Amino acid sequence: MSSSGGKNSEEDAAAPPYAVVESSELGRHWVAARDIAAGEVLLEEQPLVVGPKASSPPVCLTCYAPTAGYRCSTCGWPMCGPRCETSPVHRDAECPLIGGHFDSRRSAAYCFLMPLRCMLLLHQLDGRRAAEFRSLQSHLDDRLDTPLYRAYAVNVAAFVLDRLGLRSAGYSHDHRSALEAAAVLDTNAFEVRRPGGRKFRAVYSLASMMAHCCTPNTKHVFTGDEVDGQPSIRVVAVVPITRGCPVTATYTQTLWCTRDRRRHLSAAKCFECECARCADPAELGTHLGSAACDGGGGGRCPGGRATAVGRWLCSTCGRLAIDVEAAHALQAVGALSKTRDCAGFERFLERVRDGTIPPLHADHHVTVSVKYALTQLYADRISDLSAKQLENNTDICEQLLRLADVLEPGITRFRGLLLYYLVRGLRQLKRMKHKRNYDEMIKNYTGEAVVILKTEPDLVYLVEQLQ
């Protein structure tokens, strides 16, 4: 091989496996620059800006852990302690401006903080990061006349510019630019969940350009924020991606039905999803949002024709495929979740099976949420379960894995946890029944679970429990 050929090979190896392109349909988005293997890391990126959620309980402004009474000696806001208080994340950003403005009685006390950090970022010496932030979409014109942004006009824009004094301090921001910062966050920020109950938001320049899909081919995890609250994002391919295909993430929850996903995407991200799953009334054959069918439709209403208001009617029984009666069942599930009552969840599923909780069926999204909650409860009480409950755990995990193979295939967190719950239950069942025919199942499921859990930084500890 010639020296020039070797150089090209090295450059190809170093090049990102995706390219950022633009189209009228998706805007800027990623496409695979080459064939990508499942499990391949596509991106490791530091955040442009990090901060608390708009509606947040008292948290540290550096690491975002719940606080226990310590206050910053300069500004008086809740912090973990002296180490976080003196971190540049807080000290060199909002600390000189926000003294005397903490009010624990206001549920929206933190709503201005991340927009403020964005506005300060735009005046930093690092012009590259400011330019990257300015390049992100905001959809501000679509948001301006909403109740949320009318509130932001007072609680963010006017508060930051006038109460905190950015306008008088000579910053170039005006009312619209303050709202623009909030809108960039709402359009692009990722919710970060970390150990210890920490929940906050972060914006990433490249990761935010991935197109949305309700059956995504990547996942993302967060690493490296234990000291300074600055988590890196790692984007991982969960299935093989062919060269030229879009590289996608999800901006919503894959176990929500189409109505709920599209409602969230329209309100929070300002677009109407037209992916293959959203276009299919039967949700790729999963029937997650279908009602139980009264007219011989195979037990489910997949939808036969659209109504004037955009809902689907079953072509067999005429019932709305998205049925508001399911909301009552969802309320009952919420009550069960508060009590963490295994028996209550089990009774709920029994009533779905015998048809006494219409219009649900075994694959309805409310039923699926109950099944998943029950697997987690079983996992917490694995040594106390009866043989019948352990067999129920096996059945439910395998049902949910079949659903995951359609909606979250590959090395996804959902599948990894289901496999973990399944293996633990099978091992306990084997101890009780002393049957060797579980050995091959346990071996196969364990191998797959380990592969997935090793890609989830906060779940790696589970691997030891399987080996």
C-alpha positions as CSV (number, residue, x, y, z in Angstrom):
1,M,0.0,0.0,0.0
2,S,1.3,3.4,-0.9
3,S,1.9,6.1,1.8
4,S,-0.9,8.2,0.4
5,G,-3.3,5.3,0.6
6,G,-2.3,4.7,4.2
7,K,-3.0,8.4,5.0
8,N,-6.4,8.2,3.4
9,S,-7.2,5.1,5.4
10,E,-6.2,6.9,8.6
11,E,-8.3,9.9,7.7
12,D,-11.3,7.7,6.9
13,A,-11.0,5.9,10.2
14,A,-10.9,9.3,12.0
15,A,-13.8,10.8,10.2
16,P,-17.2,10.7,11.9
17,P,-19.5,7.9,10.7
18,Y,-22.2,10.4,9.9
19,A,-22.6,13.6,7.9
20,V,-24.8,16.6,8.6
21,V,-27.0,17.3,5.7
22,E,-30.1,19.5,5.1
23,S,-33.4,18.8,3.5
24,S,-36.8,20.6,3.3
25,E,-38.5,17.8,5.1
26,L,-36.0,17.2,8.1
27,G,-33.9,20.4,8.1
28,R,-30.4,19.7,9.3
29,H,-29.9,16.1,10.2
30,W,-27.5,13.2,10.3
31,V,-27.1,10.5,7.7
32,A,-24.8,7.6,7.9
33,A,-21.6,8.3,6.0
34,R,-20.8,4.6,5.8
35,D,-22.3,1.4,7.1
36,I,-22.6,1.6,10.9
37,A,-22.5,-1.5,13.2
38,A,-24.8,-1.9,16.2
39,G,-23.0,-0.8,19.3
40,E,-20.8,1.6,17.5
41,V,-20.2,4.9,19.3
42,L,-21.1,7.7,16.9
43,L,-20.3,10.8,19.0
44,E,-18.9,11.9,22.3
45,E,-19.7,15.6,22.9
46,Q,-19.3,18.1,25.7
47,P,-22.4,20.4,26.4
48,L,-22.7,23.9,25.3
49,V,-24.7,24.8,28.3
50,V,-26.1,22.9,31.3
51,G,-28.7,24.0,33.9
52,P,-31.7,23.2,36.1
53,K,-35.1,22.4,34.6
54,A,-37.5,25.2,34.4
55,S,-39.7,23.7,37.1
56,S,-37.3,22.3,39.7
57,P,-37.2,21.7,43.4
58,P,-34.2,23.3,45.3
59,V,-31.1,21.9,43.7
60,C,-27.4,22.7,43.6
61,L,-26.6,25.0,40.7
62,T,-23.3,23.1,39.9
63,C,-24.1,19.3,40.3
64,Y,-28.0,19.6,40.4
65,A,-28.3,17.3,43.4
66,P,-31.1,18.0,45.8
67,T,-29.9,20.3,48.5
68,A,-30.1,20.0,52.3
69,G,-30.0,23.6,53.5
70,Y,-26.5,24.9,52.4
71,R,-26.6,28.3,50.6
72,C,-24.0,30.0,48.4
73,S,-22.2,32.7,50.6
74,T,-22.3,35.1,47.7
75,C,-25.8,34.8,46.1
76,G,-27.7,32.9,48.7
77,W,-29.0,30.2,46.3
78,P,-29.1,26.5,47.4
79,M,-25.9,24.6,46.8
80,C,-24.3,21.4,47.9
81,G,-21.4,23.0,49.8
82,P,-18.2,25.1,49.3
83,R,-16.8,23.0,46.5
84,C,-19.9,23.5,44.3
85,E,-20.2,27.1,45.4
86,T,-16.8,28.0,44.0
87,S,-17.1,26.0,40.7
88,P,-16.8,28.2,37.6
89,V,-20.1,26.7,36.4
90,H,-21.8,28.8,39.0
91,R,-19.3,31.4,40.2
92,D,-18.3,32.7,36.8
93,A,-21.9,32.7,35.4
94,E,-25.0,33.7,37.3
95,C,-23.7,34.1,40.8
96,P,-22.8,37.8,40.7
97,L,-26.3,38.6,39.3
98,I,-28.9,36.5,41.2
99,G,-28.2,37.4,44.8
100,G,-31.4,38.0,46.8
101,H,-33.6,36.5,44.1
102,F,-34.2,33.0,45.4
103,D,-37.8,32.3,46.5
104,S,-38.5,28.7,47.6
105,R,-42.2,29.4,47.5
106,R,-42.2,29.8,43.7
107,S,-42.5,26.6,41.7
108,A,-40.9,28.4,38.7
109,A,-38.0,29.9,40.8
110,Y,-35.5,28.2,38.4
111,C,-37.2,29.0,35.1
112,F,-34.9,31.9,34.2
113,L,-31.6,30.3,35.2
114,M,-30.8,28.3,32.1
115,P,-31.9,31.0,29.7
116,L,-29.7,33.4,31.7
117,R,-26.7,31.0,31.2
118,C,-27.4,30.9,27.5
119,M,-27.5,34.7,27.3
120,L,-24.2,34.9,29.2
121,L,-22.7,32.2,27.0
122,L,-23.3,34.4,23.9
123,H,-20.9,37.1,25.4
124,Q,-18.1,34.7,26.3
125,L,-14.8,35.0,24.7
126,D,-15.2,31.6,23.1
127,G,-16.9,32.7,19.9
128,R,-17.2,29.2,18.5
129,R,-19.5,28.0,21.2
130,A,-21.6,31.1,20.9
131,A,-21.9,30.6,17.2
132,E,-22.9,27.0,17.7
133,F,-25.7,28.0,20.1
134,R,-26.9,30.7,17.7
135,S,-27.1,28.1,14.9
136,L,-29.7,26.0,16.7
137,Q,-33.4,26.2,15.8
138,S,-35.8,27.9,18.2
139,H,-39.2,27.9,16.5
140,L,-39.8,31.1,18.5
141,D,-42.4,32.5,16.2
142,D,-44.5,29.3,16.7
143,R,-44.2,29.6,20.4
144,L,-44.7,33.3,21.1
145,D,-48.5,33.3,21.4
146,T,-48.6,30.3,23.7
147,P,-49.5,30.5,27.4
148,L,-46.0,29.3,28.3
149,Y,-44.2,32.0,26.4
150,R,-46.5,34.7,27.6
151,A,-45.4,33.7,31.1
152,Y,-41.8,33.6,29.9
153,A,-42.1,37.1,28.7
154,V,-42.5,38.2,32.4
155,N,-40.7,35.5,34.3
156,V,-37.7,35.1,32.0
157,A,-37.2,38.1,29.6
158,A,-38.4,41.0,31.8
159,F,-36.9,39.4,34.9
160,V,-33.4,38.8,33.4
161,L,-33.2,42.1,31.6
162,D,-34.6,44.4,34.2
163,R,-34.6,42.8,37.6
164,L,-31.2,41.2,37.2
165,G,-29.9,44.2,35.3
166,L,-28.6,42.7,32.1
167,R,-30.0,45.6,30.0
168,S,-28.5,48.3,32.2
169,A,-25.2,46.4,32.4
170,G,-24.7,46.9,28.7
171,Y,-25.5,43.5,27.4
172,S,-26.9,43.6,23.8
173,H,-29.9,41.3,24.6
174,D,-33.4,42.5,24.1
175,H,-36.8,41.0,25.0
176,R,-36.9,38.8,21.9
177,S,-33.4,37.5,22.3
178,A,-34.2,36.5,25.9
179,L,-37.2,34.5,24.6
180,E,-35.0,33.1,21.8
181,A,-32.7,31.6,24.4
182,A,-35.6,29.9,26.1
183,A,-36.9,28.6,22.8
184,V,-33.6,27.2,21.8
185,L,-33.6,25.3,25.0
186,D,-37.1,24.0,24.6
187,T,-36.3,22.8,21.1
188,N,-32.9,21.3,21.6
189,A,-32.2,20.5,25.3
190,F,-31.8,16.9,26.5
191,E,-33.1,15.9,29.9
192,V,-30.2,14.4,31.8
193,R,-31.0,11.9,34.6
194,R,-28.1,10.9,36.8
195,P,-27.6,8.9,40.1
196,G,-29.0,10.4,43.3
197,G,-32.2,11.7,41.7
198,R,-30.5,14.5,39.7
199,K,-32.6,15.7,36.8
200,F,-31.4,18.7,34.7
201,R,-31.0,19.9,31.1
202,A,-28.1,20.1,28.7
203,V,-27.7,21.4,25.1
204,Y,-25.3,19.7,22.7
205,S,-24.4,21.2,19.3
206,L,-24.1,18.1,17.1
207,A,-26.3,15.7,19.0
208,S,-29.2,18.1,18.7
209,M,-29.1,17.8,14.9
210,M,-30.2,14.2,14.8
211,A,-33.7,13.8,13.3
212,H,-36.5,12.4,15.3
213,C,-38.1,9.0,14.7
214,C,-40.6,7.1,16.9
215,T,-38.5,3.9,16.2
216,P,-35.0,5.4,16.5
217,N,-31.8,3.7,15.5
218,T,-29.6,5.3,18.2
219,K,-29.7,5.8,21.9
220,H,-27.8,8.3,24.0
221,V,-26.2,8.0,27.5
222,F,-24.5,10.6,29.7
223,T,-21.1,10.3,31.3
224,G,-18.5,12.2,33.2
225,D,-20.5,14.8,35.2
226,E,-19.8,13.6,38.7
227,V,-17.5,16.4,39.6
228,D,-18.6,19.6,37.8
229,G,-22.1,18.9,36.5
230,Q,-20.9,18.9,32.9
231,P,-22.1,15.6,31.4
232,S,-20.8,14.4,28.1
233,I,-23.3,12.8,25.7
234,R,-22.5,9.5,24.0
235,V,-24.5,8.5,21.0
236,V,-24.6,4.8,20.2
237,A,-26.1,2.9,17.3
238,V,-28.6,0.3,18.6
239,V,-29.1,-1.5,15.3
240,P,-27.0,-1.6,12.1
241,I,-27.5,1.6,10.0
242,T,-26.9,1.5,6.2
243,R,-24.9,4.1,4.5
244,G,-27.1,7.0,3.4
245,C,-29.9,6.3,5.9
246,P,-30.9,8.9,8.5
247,V,-29.4,8.5,11.9
248,T,-32.3,9.1,14.3
249,A,-33.1,9.7,17.9
250,T,-36.4,10.0,19.7
251,Y,-37.6,13.2,21.3
252,T,-40.4,11.5,23.1
253,Q,-41.3,8.1,24.8
254,T,-41.5,5.1,22.6
255,L,-44.0,3.3,24.8
256,W,-46.5,6.2,24.4
257,C,-49.3,5.8,21.9
258,T,-49.3,7.8,18.7
259,R,-51.8,10.4,20.0
260,D,-49.6,11.2,23.0
261,R,-46.3,11.2,21.1
262,R,-47.6,13.5,18.4
263,R,-49.3,15.8,21.0
264,H,-46.0,16.1,22.9
265,L,-43.9,16.7,19.7
266,S,-46.3,19.3,18.4
267,A,-46.3,21.2,21.7
268,A,-42.7,20.8,22.8
269,K,-40.8,20.6,19.5
270,C,-43.2,22.4,17.1
271,F,-43.5,19.7,14.4
272,E,-45.9,17.1,13.3
273,C,-44.3,13.7,13.2
274,E,-44.9,11.8,9.9
275,C,-42.7,8.7,10.6
276,A,-43.8,5.3,9.5
277,R,-45.1,4.4,13.0
278,C,-47.1,7.6,13.3
279,A,-48.6,7.1,9.8
280,D,-49.8,3.6,10.7
281,P,-53.0,3.4,12.8
282,A,-51.9,0.0,14.0
283,E,-48.4,1.4,15.1
284,L,-46.4,-1.1,13.1
285,G,-48.7,-4.0,14.2
286,T,-48.2,-3.3,17.9
287,H,-51.7,-1.8,18.4
288,L,-50.3,0.3,21.3
289,G,-53.0,2.9,20.8
290,S,-55.8,0.7,19.5
291,A,-59.0,0.1,21.5
292,A,-60.5,-3.3,22.1
293,C,-62.8,-4.2,19.1
294,D,-66.4,-5.2,19.6
295,G,-67.0,-6.2,16.0
296,G,-64.8,-9.1,15.2
297,G,-61.7,-7.1,14.5
298,G,-59.3,-9.6,16.0
299,G,-59.7,-8.0,19.4
300,R,-58.2,-4.7,18.4
301,C,-59.3,-1.6,16.5
302,P,-56.4,-0.7,14.2
303,G,-58.3,2.1,12.5
304,G,-59.9,1.9,9.1
305,R,-60.5,5.5,8.1
306,A,-59.7,9.0,9.4
307,T,-62.3,11.3,10.9
308,A,-62.4,15.1,10.3
309,V,-60.6,15.7,13.5
310,G,-57.7,13.3,12.7
311,R,-58.8,10.3,14.7
312,W,-59.1,6.8,13.3
313,L,-62.3,4.8,13.2
314,C,-62.2,1.0,13.3
315,S,-63.6,-0.2,9.9
316,T,-65.2,-3.2,11.7
317,C,-66.9,-1.8,14.8
318,G,-66.8,1.9,14.1
319,R,-65.2,2.7,17.5
320,L,-62.6,5.4,17.8
321,A,-59.2,3.6,17.8
322,I,-57.9,6.2,20.2
323,D,-60.5,6.0,23.0
324,V,-60.8,8.5,25.8
325,E,-62.1,5.8,28.1
326,A,-58.5,4.6,28.4
327,A,-57.8,7.7,30.4
328,H,-59.8,6.4,33.3
329,A,-57.8,3.2,33.3
330,L,-54.6,5.3,33.3
331,Q,-55.8,7.1,36.4
332,A,-56.3,3.7,38.1
333,V,-52.8,2.7,37.1
334,G,-51.4,5.9,38.6
335,A,-53.0,5.1,41.9
336,L,-51.5,1.6,41.9
337,S,-48.1,3.1,41.1
338,K,-48.2,5.2,44.3
339,T,-48.8,2.1,46.5
340,R,-46.4,-0.2,44.6
341,D,-49.0,-2.9,45.0
342,C,-48.0,-6.1,43.1
343,A,-51.4,-7.7,43.8
344,G,-53.2,-4.7,42.4
345,F,-51.2,-4.7,39.2
346,E,-51.8,-8.5,38.8
347,R,-55.6,-8.0,39.3
348,F,-55.6,-5.2,36.7
349,L,-54.0,-7.5,34.1
350,E,-56.5,-10.3,35.0
351,R,-59.4,-7.9,34.4
352,V,-57.9,-6.8,31.1
353,R,-57.7,-10.5,30.1
354,D,-61.3,-11.2,31.0
355,G,-62.6,-8.1,29.3
356,T,-63.9,-6.3,32.4
357,I,-61.7,-3.2,31.8
358,P,-62.8,-2.0,28.3
359,P,-61.5,-0.8,25.9
360,L,-58.1,-2.2,26.8
361,H,-56.4,-5.2,25.3
362,A,-53.2,-7.0,26.1
363,D,-51.1,-4.7,23.9
364,H,-52.7,-1.4,24.7
365,H,-50.2,1.2,26.0
366,V,-51.9,1.4,29.4
367,T,-51.7,-2.4,29.7
368,V,-48.0,-2.3,28.6
369,S,-47.2,0.3,31.3
370,V,-48.7,-2.0,33.9
371,K,-46.7,-5.0,32.7
372,Y,-43.5,-3.0,32.7
373,A,-44.2,-1.7,36.2
374,L,-44.9,-5.2,37.4
375,T,-41.6,-6.5,36.1
376,Q,-39.8,-3.8,38.1
377,L,-41.8,-4.6,41.3
378,Y,-41.0,-8.3,40.8
379,A,-37.3,-7.5,40.4
380,D,-37.3,-5.6,43.7
381,R,-38.9,-8.6,45.5
382,I,-37.5,-11.5,43.6
383,S,-36.6,-13.7,46.6
384,D,-40.2,-13.4,47.9
385,L,-42.1,-14.3,44.8
386,S,-44.2,-17.4,44.4
387,A,-43.6,-19.9,41.5
388,K,-46.8,-18.5,39.9
389,Q,-45.5,-14.9,40.1
390,L,-42.1,-16.0,38.7
391,E,-43.8,-17.7,35.8
392,N,-45.9,-14.6,35.3
393,N,-42.6,-12.5,35.2
394,T,-41.2,-14.8,32.5
395,D,-44.4,-14.4,30.4
396,I,-44.6,-10.6,30.8
397,C,-40.9,-10.1,30.0
398,E,-41.1,-12.2,26.9
399,Q,-44.2,-10.3,25.7
400,L,-42.5,-7.0,26.3
401,L,-39.3,-8.1,24.5
402,R,-41.5,-9.0,21.4
403,L,-42.9,-5.4,21.6
404,A,-39.3,-4.0,22.0
405,D,-38.2,-5.9,18.9
406,V,-40.5,-3.6,16.9
407,L,-40.4,-0.3,18.8
408,E,-36.9,-0.4,20.5
409,P,-34.9,-3.1,18.7
410,G,-31.3,-3.8,19.3
411,I,-29.1,-2.8,22.2
412,T,-31.6,-0.5,23.9
413,R,-31.9,0.2,27.6
414,F,-35.5,-1.1,27.6
415,R,-34.4,-4.5,26.2
416,G,-31.4,-4.7,28.5
417,L,-33.5,-4.2,31.6
418,L,-36.2,-6.6,30.4
419,L,-33.5,-9.3,29.9
420,Y,-32.0,-8.6,33.3
421,Y,-35.4,-9.0,35.0
422,L,-36.1,-12.2,32.9
423,V,-32.7,-13.8,33.9
424,R,-33.2,-13.1,37.6
425,G,-36.7,-14.5,37.5
426,L,-35.6,-17.6,35.7
427,R,-32.7,-18.3,38.0
428,Q,-35.1,-18.0,41.0
429,L,-37.6,-20.3,39.3
430,K,-34.9,-22.8,38.6
431,R,-34.0,-22.9,42.3
432,M,-37.6,-23.5,43.2
433,K,-38.4,-26.1,40.6
434,H,-34.9,-27.6,40.1
435,K,-35.4,-27.9,36.4
436,R,-32.4,-28.0,34.0
437,N,-34.5,-27.0,31.0
438,Y,-34.0,-23.3,32.1
439,D,-30.2,-23.5,31.6
440,E,-30.1,-22.7,27.9
441,M,-32.6,-19.9,28.2
442,I,-30.7,-18.4,31.1
443,K,-27.4,-18.6,29.2
444,N,-28.7,-17.0,26.0
445,Y,-30.6,-14.2,27.8
446,T,-27.7,-13.5,30.1
447,G,-25.3,-13.1,27.2
448,E,-27.5,-10.6,25.4
449,A,-28.2,-8.7,28.6
450,V,-24.5,-8.3,29.5
451,V,-23.8,-6.9,26.0
452,I,-26.5,-4.2,26.4
453,L,-25.9,-3.3,30.0
454,K,-22.2,-2.7,29.4
455,T,-23.3,0.2,27.1
456,E,-25.3,1.9,29.9
457,P,-22.9,3.6,32.3
458,D,-25.4,3.7,35.2
459,L,-26.4,0.1,34.7
460,V,-23.0,-1.6,34.4
461,Y,-23.2,-2.6,38.0
462,L,-26.0,-5.0,37.1
463,V,-23.6,-7.0,35.0
464,E,-21.9,-8.4,38.1
465,Q,-25.2,-9.7,39.3
466,L,-25.6,-11.7,36.1
467,Q,-22.1,-13.2,36.0
